[in-house]
Amino acid sequence: MSSYQQIYQQSIEDPDGFWAAAADQLHWYKKWDRVIDMQAKPVPRWFEGGEINTCYNAVDRHVESGLGDQTAIIYDSPITNQQTKISYAELLDQVSRFAGVLQKHGAGKGDRVIIYMPMIPEAAIAMLACARIGAIHSVVFGGFAANELATRIDDAKPVIIVSASCGIEPGRVVKYKPLLDEAIDVATHKVSRCILKARPQAEAGLIDGRDFDWDTEIDPAEPVDCVPVASTDPLYILYTSGTTGQPKGVIRDNGGHAVAMHWTMKNIYNVDTGDVYWAASDVGWVVGHSYIVYAPLLKGCTTIMYEGKPVGTPDPGAFWRVINEHQVRVLFTAPTAFRAIKKEDPEGHYLKNYDLSCMDALFLAGERCDPDTLFWARDKLQKPVVDHWWQTETGWAIASNPLGIEPMEIKPGSPTVSMPGYDVQVLSEEGEPMPAGEMGNIVIKLPMPPSCLPSLWGNDQRFIDSYLSKYEGYYLTGDAGYKDEDGYLWIMSRTDDVINVAGHRLSTGAMEEVLSGHEDIAECAVIGVADALKGQMPLGLLVLKAGIDRPEEEIVKELVQRVRDQIGPVAAFKMAKIVKRLPKTRSGKILRGTMVSIADGKEWKMPATIDDPAILNEITEALQSLGYAK
């Protein structure tokens, strides 16, 4: 048996022993009574009876062990031309002082604090300061619309909001204060305290008695010590992107989260204490929580907070500069970032200006990685490129290539194998196991490993209805796919993106994979549109690589033939349109559901997480040219 296989089997057959050994690597004020409480409702809970503090393990522990001078955070902002390095000792000082500020303004154990900030070190400091005093943070992506922020205020009921005067996008300044004021006005729950970090790019008028300046507050603040909390106490609430109406607040607990985060750094990413690790994401997303802030710091790594884009800040060589300059060992980002780089610099000319010999691997997640993007990245970087699959709900990879345990064969299009602790199965609609190679609903047998959500904030029933009710004893991932004969997982699409064409269940993801393999295509999306005869028909929206100058009809004809050749006539793929860009969330997910609603002429709501609302006008026109969006 291979070492991966041995470790995986142990995690499934002896979860108590496996995760107890992982937990022993951290500092506990009180050891757990039980590694896993199988009787807990609505799902089993980890390290029940234990007491821990996540901030102590991420900051204090390293200073006490002699790593105080090591850099904890590198802030790199090509947008403002600023760079700052913060050592673990400096981080401890700032976090413990800001924890004192939060306590002074009334936050304590179990209280909620909303953090509405750009990609600046203060965002991470605020998160860690909440963890320090046992307060529960809820980070809302900076610049989120006021009404969306208001729904999160009403759900989390924070005692304090921590914000900044602005965020900075290429070519524009996003003022946060007017959005914050409007959200507080609209919300039913009234927040009595706001702490704002002033940035020179925008002033924010403070409301007397409610608003306080970050710098004025932190300078005289007394540092405070860590507060022990129960392992099962919440560390944070994170609202899933794209939620409408009542938001869905994923809870993350302290103990299980810290154990899983620490374990993944070496075992999945193969990084150690002192290594530089870069998750090119945003603290507003789960990737930012897990792999910008908590996991790298728990492991004693140097983490990078990058305020910029993959292209345009200033060019498609932006990522290569950061890797070269800061000696990054592992980069983790979304496939959409690499598609953007590939579109602007298909030949990889900018790569030649930088030495990336420090880099060991590239990890991609956030949406399916089409093989063409994976091949492009692998060929240009000459490094392993690992597509891995996880969710906001899990907080870390369900499936990956565990480079720190045993690097496995990479099969482009597959996120490789289930990670230790995840008993992943593929079931039919009726709950029967699907044979190898046949598509079904991907589920995880309970108990899920540490760090996975124990429930939704204030709403156990919604958690049960959304995730646990379809198959008893299983968590429903909402993804469709299959396992091959080697046990590799293939995530083909969200369950919603499996379309029914004349009785055939077809994956839009499989069609996208074929389309994106065409040499002219930078990225694409396939959606299922309503059809009176066949129920649904696939429709492709295509973005070309820079410099392609061929007739649209010619390219579309080639692509239709390509799908016919590789999937077969059953796909019924006949409609495609070239567009300048695709509508996405700020984390890079393509808004397929919104495009389906537009195409089918249904009512739809502007997604709160959309990157650029103007794109939807272009998409509507493109769909109308094909006879849809009436």
Backbone torsions as a table, in degrees:
resi	resn	phi	psi	omega
1	MET	NA	139.6	179.8
2	SER	-73.5	163.1	-178.7
3	SER	-64.7	-37.4	175.9
4	TYR	-60.0	-47.3	-175.8
5	GLN	-61.4	-40.6	178.7
6	GLN	-63.0	-47.7	-177.3
7	ILE	-65.7	-41.9	179.4
8	TYR	-62.1	-47.3	-179.4
9	GLN	-59.7	-42.1	179.3
10	GLN	-61.0	-41.3	-177.1
11	SER	-64.5	-30.9	-179.2
12	ILE	-85.3	-40.0	-175.3
13	GLU	-83.8	-30.9	-178.9
14	ASP	-134.6	65.3	-178.2
15	PRO	-59.8	-33.3	179.4
16	ASP	-59.8	-51.6	-177.8
17	GLY	-66.7	-41.2	-177.2
18	PHE	-62.1	-51.8	-174.6
19	TRP	-80.4	-23.1	173.8
20	ALA	-65.0	-41.2	178.5
21	ALA	-63.6	-39.5	178.0
22	ALA	-66.7	-39.1	-177.9
23	ALA	-69.3	-28.5	179.9
24	ASP	-64.1	-15.1	178.9
25	GLN	-75.1	-13.1	-175.2
26	LEU	-108.4	170.3	178.7
27	HIS	-92.3	126.8	176.4
28	TRP	-119.6	136.4	173.2
29	TYR	-72.6	-34.5	178.2
30	LYS	-144.8	128.8	178.4
31	LYS	-67.6	153.9	-179.1
32	TRP	-66.1	153.0	172.1
33	ASP	-80.8	-39.0	177.4
34	ARG	-137.7	137.8	177.3
35	VAL	-62.8	-46.2	179.2
36	ILE	-136.8	130.5	178.1
37	ASP	-98.7	97.9	-175.6
38	MET	-70.9	-16.5	-178.3
39	GLN	-86.4	-11.9	-176.1
40	ALA	-62.3	148.0	179.0
41	LYS	-119.3	147.4	1.8
42	PRO	-79.9	-11.8	176.8
43	VAL	-138.0	160.9	176.5
44	PRO	-56.7	149.7	-177.2
45	ARG	-120.1	150.2	-173.9
46	TRP	-99.5	141.5	172.5
47	PHE	56.6	43.6	-178.8
48	GLU	-61.8	132.0	-179.0
49	GLY	92.1	-12.5	180.0
50	GLY	-79.7	154.9	174.9
51	GLU	-126.2	135.0	-171.8
52	ILE	-149.5	168.0	166.8
53	ASN	-138.8	121.1	-175.6
54	THR	-65.1	-40.5	179.6
55	CYS	-63.2	-41.0	178.4
56	TYR	-58.6	-44.1	-178.3
57	ASN	-70.6	-27.4	-177.9
58	ALA	-89.2	-21.3	-173.3
59	VAL	-130.9	-68.1	-173.9
60	ASP	-54.3	-43.9	-175.5
61	ARG	-56.7	-38.9	-177.7
62	HIS	-73.9	-37.8	177.9
63	VAL	-64.3	-43.0	-179.2
64	GLU	-66.7	-25.5	-179.8
65	SER	-92.5	8.3	174.4
66	GLY	98.3	9.5	-179.4
67	LEU	-97.3	16.1	-174.5
68	GLY	-55.8	-34.7	-177.3
69	ASP	-83.0	-12.8	-179.4
70	GLN	-70.1	144.3	177.6
71	THR	-68.9	128.3	176.8
72	ALA	-93.8	-48.1	-176.1
73	ILE	-128.4	130.6	168.0
74	ILE	-107.8	119.0	174.8
75	TYR	-97.6	120.7	-177.3
76	ASP	-127.5	113.0	-176.3
77	SER	-124.9	93.4	175.3
78	PRO	-65.1	-19.1	-179.9
79	ILE	-70.3	-37.9	179.9
80	THR	-107.3	2.0	-175.5
81	ASN	55.2	44.5	179.5
82	GLN	-122.6	144.8	170.0
83	GLN	-138.1	138.4	177.0
84	THR	-138.4	140.1	173.3
85	LYS	-115.8	130.4	-178.5
86	ILE	-117.7	121.1	179.4
87	SER	-76.8	167.2	177.1
88	TYR	-61.6	-37.1	179.0
89	ALA	-66.2	-41.8	178.6
90	GLU	-67.7	-37.7	178.6
91	LEU	-63.5	-42.8	177.7
92	LEU	-58.8	-44.3	-179.5
93	ASP	-61.3	-47.8	-176.6
94	GLN	-69.9	-40.2	-179.2
95	VAL	-66.7	-44.2	-177.8
96	SER	-68.5	-31.5	176.3
97	ARG	-71.5	-43.9	-179.2
98	PHE	-67.7	-30.7	173.3
99	ALA	-60.5	-38.3	175.8
100	GLY	-63.6	-38.4	177.2
101	VAL	-63.0	-45.5	-180.0
102	LEU	-61.3	-43.1	178.5
103	GLN	-62.9	-43.0	-179.4
104	LYS	-58.4	-35.0	-178.2
105	HIS	-93.6	13.6	167.5
106	GLY	102.8	7.0	179.0
107	ALA	-90.5	136.1	178.0
108	GLY	-145.1	-167.7	-176.9
109	LYS	-56.2	127.0	178.0
110	GLY	86.2	-14.0	177.2
111	ASP	-74.3	151.4	178.0
112	ARG	-98.0	144.1	176.2
113	VAL	-130.7	121.4	175.3
114	ILE	-88.3	133.6	178.3
115	ILE	-114.9	117.4	-173.7
116	TYR	-125.3	83.8	-166.0
117	MET	-139.5	158.5	173.9
118	PRO	-79.9	-174.7	-178.2
119	MET	-82.5	72.3	176.9
120	ILE	-126.0	157.3	-176.3
121	PRO	-55.8	-30.1	-179.0
122	GLU	-59.5	-27.2	177.7
123	ALA	-64.1	-46.2	178.4
124	ALA	-67.5	-38.9	179.1
125	ILE	-61.4	-42.7	179.4
126	ALA	-64.4	-41.1	178.5
127	MET	-61.4	-48.4	-178.2
128	LEU	-66.7	-34.7	178.7
129	ALA	-65.7	-38.2	175.1
130	CYS	-62.1	-47.8	-180.0
131	ALA	-59.5	-34.2	-177.4
132	ARG	-61.4	-39.2	-175.7
133	ILE	-102.6	6.6	178.7
134	GLY	80.2	9.5	174.5
135	ALA	-77.1	155.0	-176.9
136	ILE	-102.1	117.6	-179.5
137	HIS	-91.9	149.9	171.9
138	SER	-131.6	105.4	-178.7
139	VAL	-84.4	126.1	175.0
140	VAL	-111.9	128.7	-176.3
141	PHE	-49.1	125.4	-178.6
142	GLY	-57.5	133.1	179.7
143	GLY	89.1	1.8	175.1
144	PHE	-57.2	147.6	-179.6
145	ALA	-57.4	147.6	-174.9
146	ALA	-58.3	-42.6	-177.2
147	ASN	-67.5	-32.4	177.7
148	GLU	-70.5	-39.3	175.6
149	LEU	-63.2	-39.1	-179.5
150	ALA	-62.7	-40.9	179.8
151	THR	-64.5	-33.6	178.9
152	ARG	-73.9	-34.4	174.8
153	ILE	-62.3	-44.5	-178.4
154	ASP	-67.6	-31.6	-178.8
155	ASP	-79.6	-44.5	-175.7
156	ALA	-85.2	-25.0	-178.3
157	LYS	51.3	62.5	-177.8
158	PRO	-72.8	152.9	173.4
159	VAL	-88.2	-25.0	-178.0
160	ILE	-140.4	145.2	166.8
161	ILE	-115.5	130.6	176.4
162	VAL	-106.6	126.8	-176.1
163	SER	-144.3	-169.6	179.0
164	ALA	-139.2	166.3	-178.4
165	SER	-68.7	-28.8	-177.5
166	CYS	-166.4	163.3	164.7
167	GLY	-111.8	161.5	-177.3
168	ILE	-127.5	118.9	175.6
169	GLU	-104.4	160.4	176.7
170	PRO	-55.7	117.9	176.2
171	GLY	84.7	-1.5	178.5
172	ARG	-155.1	152.2	175.7
173	VAL	-106.2	129.1	179.0
174	VAL	-101.8	108.9	-179.2
175	LYS	-76.3	122.5	-177.8
176	TYR	-85.0	-31.9	-171.2
177	LYS	-60.1	-45.9	178.2
178	PRO	-61.1	-36.8	178.4
179	LEU	-66.3	-42.7	179.8
180	LEU	-63.8	-47.0	179.9
181	ASP	-60.0	-43.0	-179.5
182	GLU	-65.5	-41.0	180.0
183	ALA	-62.5	-42.0	179.8
184	ILE	-65.9	-38.1	177.7
185	ASP	-63.7	-43.1	-175.3
186	VAL	-73.6	-35.6	-174.3
187	ALA	-66.1	145.0	175.8
188	THR	-73.4	-42.2	178.0
189	HIS	-75.3	124.6	-176.7
190	LYS	-96.8	124.8	179.5
191	VAL	-92.2	129.3	-174.6
192	SER	-98.6	-8.5	-176.7
193	ARG	-138.4	129.5	171.9
194	CYS	-129.8	137.0	176.1
195	ILE	-117.8	124.1	-173.4
196	LEU	-120.4	133.1	173.9
197	LYS	-88.9	117.8	179.7
198	ALA	-78.9	131.0	174.0
199	ARG	-113.3	145.6	-174.9
200	PRO	-64.8	-18.0	-176.3
201	GLN	-76.5	-14.8	177.9
202	ALA	-158.1	137.5	175.6
203	GLU	-88.3	154.1	175.7
204	ALA	-133.6	113.6	177.8
205	GLY	-67.6	128.2	-177.4
206	LEU	-89.7	136.6	176.3
207	ILE	-84.9	122.5	-174.2
208	ASP	-59.2	129.4	177.5
209	GLY	89.6	-22.0	179.1
210	ARG	-108.7	-41.1	-172.7
211	ASP	-103.8	138.5	-178.7
212	PHE	-132.5	145.5	-177.7
213	ASP	-83.4	129.6	-177.8
214	TRP	-51.1	-54.6	-172.8
215	ASP	-66.2	-40.2	179.1
216	THR	-63.5	-35.4	-177.7
217	GLU	-77.5	-40.3	-170.3
218	ILE	-79.0	-31.8	-174.3
219	ASP	-57.8	-48.3	-179.7
220	PRO	-89.4	1.4	-171.3
221	ALA	-68.2	143.9	175.2
222	GLU	-84.0	131.5	176.8
223	PRO	-64.8	145.3	177.8
224	VAL	-121.0	154.4	-178.8
225	ASP	-82.7	168.2	176.9
226	CYS	-70.7	146.2	178.4
227	VAL	-105.9	122.4	176.0
228	PRO	-63.1	136.6	176.7
229	VAL	-127.6	159.7	176.6
230	ALA	-66.1	143.2	177.0
231	SER	-51.5	-37.0	-176.4
232	THR	-87.7	-1.2	174.7
233	ASP	-69.0	144.7	179.9
234	PRO	-68.5	138.0	170.9
235	LEU	-88.2	-43.8	-179.7
236	TYR	-154.5	165.0	170.4
237	ILE	-117.5	132.0	175.8
238	LEU	-128.6	119.4	-178.8
239	TYR	-80.0	129.6	-176.2
240	THR	-67.0	141.6	-176.2
241	SER	-66.7	148.4	176.1
242	GLY	80.7	5.0	179.9
243	THR	-70.3	143.8	176.0
244	THR	-123.0	159.0	-178.1
245	GLY	63.0	-129.9	-179.7
246	GLN	-70.6	115.8	-176.3
247	PRO	-70.7	156.1	-176.8
248	LYS	-104.7	105.1	-174.9
249	GLY	-93.7	103.5	177.8
250	VAL	-72.7	130.0	178.9
251	ILE	-96.3	140.7	172.1
252	ARG	-122.2	128.8	-179.9
253	ASP	-88.9	168.2	-173.8
254	ASN	-75.0	-53.9	-171.0
255	GLY	-67.6	-56.8	-178.4
256	GLY	-59.6	-38.3	-180.0
257	HIS	-63.4	-49.0	-178.1
258	ALA	-61.6	-41.6	-178.6
259	VAL	-64.1	-48.9	-178.0
260	ALA	-65.7	-44.0	-179.4
261	MET	-58.6	-48.3	-178.5
262	HIS	-61.6	-43.2	-177.5
263	TRP	-63.5	-39.7	-174.6
264	THR	-66.6	-30.7	-172.4
265	MET	-59.1	-46.2	178.7
266	LYS	-81.8	-44.7	-169.4
267	ASN	-76.2	-36.1	178.3
268	ILE	-94.6	-51.9	-171.8
269	TYR	-90.7	-13.1	179.5
270	ASN	59.5	43.6	173.2
271	VAL	-116.8	151.3	-176.3
272	ASP	-122.6	172.3	174.2
273	THR	-49.9	132.6	178.5
274	GLY	93.9	-17.5	179.0
275	ASP	-75.3	153.0	176.1
276	VAL	-94.5	123.4	-176.3
277	TYR	-122.6	134.5	-177.0
278	TRP	-128.8	113.6	168.7
279	ALA	-99.8	107.9	-178.1
280	ALA	-84.1	79.3	-178.8
281	SER	-140.2	-153.0	179.7
282	ASP	-135.3	145.9	-179.6
283	VAL	-62.8	-15.8	178.5
284	GLY	-72.3	-16.5	-178.9
285	TRP	-104.2	167.3	-180.0
286	VAL	-62.5	-35.0	178.8
287	VAL	-60.7	-38.8	178.9
288	GLY	-66.3	-41.4	176.5
289	HIS	-60.9	-52.9	-172.8
290	SER	-71.9	-45.9	-165.6
291	TYR	-121.8	1.8	162.7
292	ILE	-96.3	-42.5	-172.7
293	VAL	-100.6	-70.0	-162.7
294	TYR	-74.7	-56.5	-172.9
295	ALA	-60.8	-48.3	-179.7
296	PRO	-61.4	-39.5	-178.9
297	LEU	-72.7	-36.7	176.1
298	LEU	-60.6	-33.4	-178.8
299	LYS	-85.7	-9.5	-178.1
300	GLY	80.6	25.9	177.1
301	CYS	-86.7	175.6	168.2
302	THR	-100.4	125.3	-179.0
303	THR	-109.5	150.5	-177.9
304	ILE	-109.6	130.2	170.2
305	MET	-106.3	110.8	-173.0
306	TYR	-108.9	119.4	177.7
307	GLU	-103.2	83.6	-177.4
308	GLY	-172.8	-171.0	-178.4
309	LYS	-124.6	166.1	176.4
310	PRO	-70.3	-27.6	175.5
311	VAL	-132.3	153.9	174.6
312	GLY	86.2	-4.5	176.1
313	THR	-128.4	67.4	0.9
314	PRO	-100.1	-9.8	-170.9
315	ASP	-155.6	-179.6	-179.1
316	PRO	-70.7	2.7	175.5
317	GLY	-96.6	8.2	-174.5
318	ALA	-56.2	-47.4	-178.5
319	PHE	-65.2	-39.1	-178.0
320	TRP	-64.8	-37.3	177.4
321	ARG	-60.9	-46.7	-177.2
322	VAL	-62.8	-44.4	-179.9
323	ILE	-60.9	-47.0	-179.1
324	ASN	-64.7	-47.6	-173.8
325	GLU	-68.3	-39.5	-175.0
326	HIS	-103.4	4.2	177.3
327	GLN	57.2	53.9	-178.8
328	VAL	-72.7	130.0	177.3
329	ARG	-85.8	-41.8	-178.8
330	VAL	-133.6	132.6	173.7
331	LEU	-110.1	134.9	176.7
332	PHE	-125.3	121.3	178.0
333	THR	-150.7	-174.5	-179.7
334	ALA	-93.7	148.9	177.4
335	PRO	-54.3	-32.4	-178.3
336	THR	-61.2	-31.5	177.6
337	ALA	-64.4	-42.1	180.0
338	PHE	-73.5	-30.4	174.8
339	ARG	-65.7	-36.7	178.0
340	ALA	-64.9	-43.0	179.0
341	ILE	-65.1	-43.8	-179.1
342	LYS	-62.3	-38.6	-179.7
343	LYS	-64.6	-42.9	-176.4
344	GLU	-80.3	-30.6	-174.8
345	ASP	-137.8	65.7	-172.8
346	PRO	-58.7	-29.3	-178.8
347	GLU	-87.6	-7.5	179.3
348	GLY	71.5	33.4	-178.6
349	HIS	-61.8	-38.3	-176.0
350	TYR	-66.1	-26.6	179.1
351	LEU	-59.4	-32.4	-173.7
352	LYS	-67.1	-14.1	-179.3
353	ASN	-84.5	-4.5	-172.4
354	TYR	-132.4	151.6	176.8
355	ASP	-100.1	112.4	-178.3
356	LEU	-107.1	25.7	-178.0
357	SER	-64.7	-20.1	178.4
358	CYS	-70.0	-20.5	-169.9
359	MET	-85.6	133.2	179.7
360	ASP	-96.6	-37.8	-173.3
361	ALA	-161.6	157.1	172.5
362	LEU	-115.5	129.3	174.8
363	PHE	-111.8	136.9	179.9
364	LEU	-122.8	139.4	175.6
365	ALA	-162.4	171.8	178.7
366	GLY	118.4	-31.5	172.6
367	GLU	-162.6	171.5	-179.4
368	ARG	-59.6	138.5	176.1
369	CYS	-96.9	115.1	178.1
370	ASP	-68.4	143.5	-176.9
371	PRO	-55.6	-33.3	-178.0
372	ASP	-62.1	-41.4	177.7
373	THR	-66.5	-39.9	178.6
374	LEU	-63.3	-45.2	178.8
375	PHE	-61.4	-43.4	-178.6
376	TRP	-60.3	-48.4	-179.3
377	ALA	-62.9	-42.7	-178.4
378	ARG	-65.6	-43.2	-178.7
379	ASP	-66.7	-40.3	-176.6
380	LYS	-76.9	-39.9	-176.3
381	LEU	-85.3	-27.2	-173.4
382	GLN	57.7	41.3	178.3
383	LYS	-132.8	158.7	172.1
384	PRO	-60.8	135.2	176.0
385	VAL	-116.9	116.5	-173.0
386	VAL	-110.4	116.0	171.3
387	ASP	-86.9	123.5	176.4
388	HIS	-129.2	155.5	-167.9
389	TRP	-121.6	126.2	173.9
390	TRP	-157.3	-177.7	-172.8
391	GLN	-138.6	159.5	171.2
392	THR	-51.3	-40.2	-174.8
393	GLU	-65.0	-32.1	-176.3
394	THR	-91.5	-31.7	178.6
395	GLY	82.6	-12.9	176.4
396	TRP	-158.4	176.7	-167.9
397	ALA	-65.8	128.4	170.5
398	ILE	-78.6	-39.7	178.7
399	ALA	-136.2	139.3	179.9
400	SER	-162.6	179.3	170.0
401	ASN	-103.0	108.6	-171.1
402	PRO	-78.9	84.5	-173.1
403	LEU	-60.7	-28.7	-178.8
404	GLY	-83.2	-13.6	177.0
405	ILE	-99.3	-57.4	-177.7
406	GLU	-163.7	105.9	176.9
407	PRO	-60.1	129.4	-175.4
408	MET	-111.7	165.6	177.5
409	GLU	-57.0	134.8	177.7
410	ILE	-92.7	124.9	174.1
411	LYS	-108.6	105.9	-177.2
412	PRO	-54.4	129.7	-176.8
413	GLY	102.3	-14.4	179.2
414	SER	-115.2	138.0	174.1
415	PRO	-80.8	19.8	176.3
416	THR	75.7	-124.0	-166.9
417	VAL	-119.6	165.2	178.4
418	SER	-62.3	138.6	177.3
419	MET	-81.4	154.3	178.0
420	PRO	-47.7	136.4	180.0
421	GLY	95.6	-20.9	-178.5
422	TYR	-101.6	110.0	174.4
423	ASP	-91.4	87.6	-173.5
424	VAL	-89.6	130.3	-179.8
425	GLN	-132.9	158.7	179.2
426	VAL	-117.2	119.1	-174.7
427	LEU	-119.1	150.8	173.2
428	SER	-75.0	173.1	177.1
429	GLU	-56.3	-31.5	-178.0
430	GLU	-86.7	-2.8	177.9
431	GLY	93.0	12.2	178.1
432	GLU	-88.7	141.9	177.2
433	PRO	-62.4	136.0	-179.9
434	MET	-88.9	141.2	177.1
435	PRO	-66.7	160.3	179.5
436	ALA	-53.3	134.4	176.1
437	GLY	89.3	-7.5	-178.8
438	GLU	-106.5	135.1	-172.7
439	MET	-77.6	143.0	176.0
440	GLY	-158.9	-166.7	177.8
441	ASN	-83.2	129.7	-179.9
442	ILE	-87.7	125.9	-177.4
443	VAL	-131.0	163.2	176.2
444	ILE	-122.0	124.5	-180.0
445	LYS	-70.7	134.7	177.9
446	LEU	-72.3	147.0	3.1
447	PRO	-80.7	144.3	170.7
448	MET	-74.5	157.2	-178.9
449	PRO	-71.2	172.0	177.7
450	PRO	-53.8	149.0	177.8
451	SER	89.8	-18.6	177.8
452	CYS	-70.8	152.3	-172.2
453	LEU	-61.4	134.0	174.6
454	PRO	-84.5	-19.2	178.7
455	SER	-178.3	-173.7	171.1
456	LEU	-104.8	146.8	-175.3
457	TRP	-56.4	116.6	174.9
458	GLY	67.4	17.2	-174.0
459	ASN	-152.9	70.4	178.7
460	ASP	-59.1	-39.0	-175.3
461	GLN	-64.9	-40.8	178.5
462	ARG	-64.8	-36.5	175.9
463	PHE	-60.5	-47.5	179.7
464	ILE	-62.4	-47.0	-177.8
465	ASP	-63.9	-40.3	-174.4
466	SER	-76.2	-36.4	-167.0
467	TYR	-122.1	-25.6	-168.6
468	LEU	-113.9	-12.2	-168.6
469	SER	-84.7	-23.9	-174.7
470	LYS	-68.1	-44.5	179.1
471	TYR	-129.8	118.2	-177.3
472	GLU	-62.9	130.9	178.7
473	GLY	85.2	6.5	-178.9
474	TYR	-132.2	148.0	171.9
475	TYR	-93.9	127.4	180.0
476	LEU	-88.0	117.7	-176.9
477	THR	-76.5	-23.2	-174.9
478	GLY	83.3	2.6	177.6
479	ASP	-107.1	149.8	177.0
480	ALA	-113.7	147.0	179.4
481	GLY	172.7	-158.8	-177.6
482	TYR	-151.9	168.2	170.3
483	LYS	-108.8	139.2	176.2
484	ASP	-89.3	-176.8	-174.8
485	GLU	-66.5	-17.1	177.3
486	ASP	-92.6	1.7	-178.9
487	GLY	84.8	6.0	176.4
488	TYR	-73.6	140.5	177.7
489	LEU	-89.5	144.2	174.7
490	TRP	-128.3	110.4	-179.3
491	ILE	-92.8	108.8	-172.0
492	MET	-91.2	-32.7	179.8
493	SER	-177.3	165.5	167.7
494	ARG	-62.8	150.4	179.2
495	THR	-52.9	-36.0	179.4
496	ASP	-66.1	-21.6	-176.1
497	ASP	-96.0	5.5	171.3
498	VAL	-84.0	119.7	-175.0
499	ILE	-104.1	154.2	-176.6
500	ASN	-111.3	101.4	-178.1
501	VAL	-105.0	107.8	179.1
502	ALA	49.8	44.4	176.6
503	GLY	87.0	-8.7	178.0
504	HIS	-94.0	125.9	175.7
505	ARG	-83.1	115.2	-175.5
506	LEU	-121.4	143.8	179.7
507	SER	-92.5	123.0	175.4
508	THR	-65.0	-29.3	179.2
509	GLY	-62.2	-38.7	179.2
510	ALA	-64.5	-38.9	178.6
511	MET	-68.2	-40.8	177.6
512	GLU	-60.1	-38.0	179.6
513	GLU	-60.2	-43.5	179.8
514	VAL	-66.7	-45.7	-178.4
515	LEU	-63.6	-42.5	-175.6
516	SER	-71.1	-13.7	175.9
517	GLY	-76.7	-10.8	178.1
518	HIS	-70.9	139.2	-171.7
519	GLU	-64.3	-21.2	-177.7
520	ASP	-91.3	-10.3	-170.6
521	ILE	-94.7	125.5	176.4
522	ALA	-84.8	-45.9	174.4
523	GLU	-159.8	164.9	-175.9
524	CYS	-155.1	165.4	172.4
525	ALA	-140.6	137.7	173.7
526	VAL	-114.7	128.9	178.4
527	ILE	-122.7	156.7	175.9
528	GLY	-96.7	120.1	179.5
529	VAL	-107.9	151.0	-176.1
530	ALA	-64.0	137.8	179.7
531	ASP	-138.2	127.8	-174.5
532	ALA	-62.0	-34.2	-176.0
533	LEU	-85.5	-48.3	-171.4
534	LYS	-104.4	2.2	-178.7
535	GLY	89.3	-63.9	175.6
536	GLN	-141.4	152.8	173.9
537	MET	-132.4	144.6	178.0
538	PRO	-78.4	142.3	178.3
539	LEU	-133.7	128.7	-176.6
540	GLY	-103.3	135.7	172.4
541	LEU	-115.1	126.1	-166.7
542	LEU	-123.7	136.4	173.9
543	VAL	-112.7	127.5	-177.9
544	LEU	-86.2	155.0	172.2
545	LYS	-66.4	156.8	177.9
546	ALA	-60.1	140.0	173.5
547	GLY	87.9	0.5	179.1
548	ILE	-82.8	124.5	-177.1
549	ASP	-134.4	74.6	178.7
550	ARG	-130.6	156.2	179.1
551	PRO	-59.9	137.9	-178.6
552	GLU	-58.7	-41.5	-177.0
553	GLU	-59.4	-38.3	-178.4
554	GLU	-64.5	-46.4	-178.8
555	ILE	-66.0	-45.4	-178.9
556	VAL	-61.4	-42.2	179.3
557	LYS	-59.6	-43.1	178.6
558	GLU	-62.7	-40.0	-177.1
559	LEU	-70.4	-39.6	177.3
560	VAL	-60.1	-43.9	179.4
561	GLN	-65.2	-37.8	-178.7
562	ARG	-62.4	-44.9	178.0
563	VAL	-65.5	-40.6	178.7
564	ARG	-60.4	-42.0	-178.3
565	ASP	-69.6	-40.4	-170.2
566	GLN	-95.0	-26.3	178.4
567	ILE	-111.0	-35.6	178.4
568	GLY	114.8	164.7	179.5
569	PRO	-59.1	-23.4	-179.4
570	VAL	-57.2	-27.4	-178.9
571	ALA	-66.2	-24.4	178.8
572	ALA	52.9	37.5	-177.9
573	PHE	-87.5	111.1	-177.0
574	LYS	-133.3	-15.0	-173.6
575	MET	-114.0	128.1	176.7
576	ALA	-152.5	151.7	-178.7
577	LYS	-142.1	136.0	176.8
578	ILE	-85.2	130.5	178.0
579	VAL	-126.7	161.8	-178.6
580	LYS	-71.4	-35.2	-176.6
581	ARG	-160.1	166.1	-179.9
582	LEU	-110.2	145.8	177.6
583	PRO	-73.1	133.0	-176.8
584	LYS	-138.4	160.4	167.0
585	THR	-75.9	168.2	179.0
586	ARG	-67.0	-17.9	176.9
587	SER	-89.5	0.8	173.3
588	GLY	99.8	1.8	178.6
589	LYS	-78.6	134.4	178.6
590	ILE	-74.7	134.8	-175.4
591	LEU	-85.2	70.8	-176.8
592	ARG	-65.5	-43.1	-178.0
593	GLY	-60.2	-41.0	178.6
594	THR	-63.8	-42.2	179.9
595	MET	-64.8	-36.5	177.1
596	VAL	-62.9	-45.1	179.9
597	SER	-61.5	-42.0	178.9
598	ILE	-63.1	-47.6	-177.8
599	ALA	-59.7	-41.4	-176.2
600	ASP	-84.4	1.4	177.8
601	GLY	71.1	23.6	179.5
602	LYS	-89.1	161.8	174.1
603	GLU	-66.0	140.2	177.7
604	TRP	-144.9	158.0	-177.7
605	LYS	-113.6	138.7	177.6
606	MET	-58.7	118.4	-178.6
607	PRO	-62.1	133.9	-177.6
608	ALA	-63.0	-27.5	-173.2
609	THR	-94.2	8.1	-173.3
610	ILE	-65.6	141.1	-178.4
611	ASP	-70.3	-46.6	-177.7
612	ASP	-147.9	103.3	-175.6
613	PRO	-57.3	-28.6	-177.0
614	ALA	-61.4	-25.0	-178.3
615	ILE	-60.3	-33.1	-176.0
616	LEU	-65.8	-27.5	174.5
617	ASN	-65.4	-43.1	179.0
618	GLU	-63.4	-41.2	-179.3
619	ILE	-66.0	-41.8	178.6
620	THR	-58.5	-44.6	179.0
621	GLU	-62.7	-41.4	179.7
622	ALA	-62.6	-43.2	180.0
623	LEU	-67.4	-37.3	178.3
624	GLN	-64.1	-35.0	-180.0
625	SER	-65.7	-20.0	177.7
626	LEU	-98.4	3.8	177.6
627	GLY	94.6	12.3	-179.6
628	TYR	-112.9	-173.4	177.5
629	ALA	57.3	45.4	-179.8
630	LYS	-85.1	NA	NA
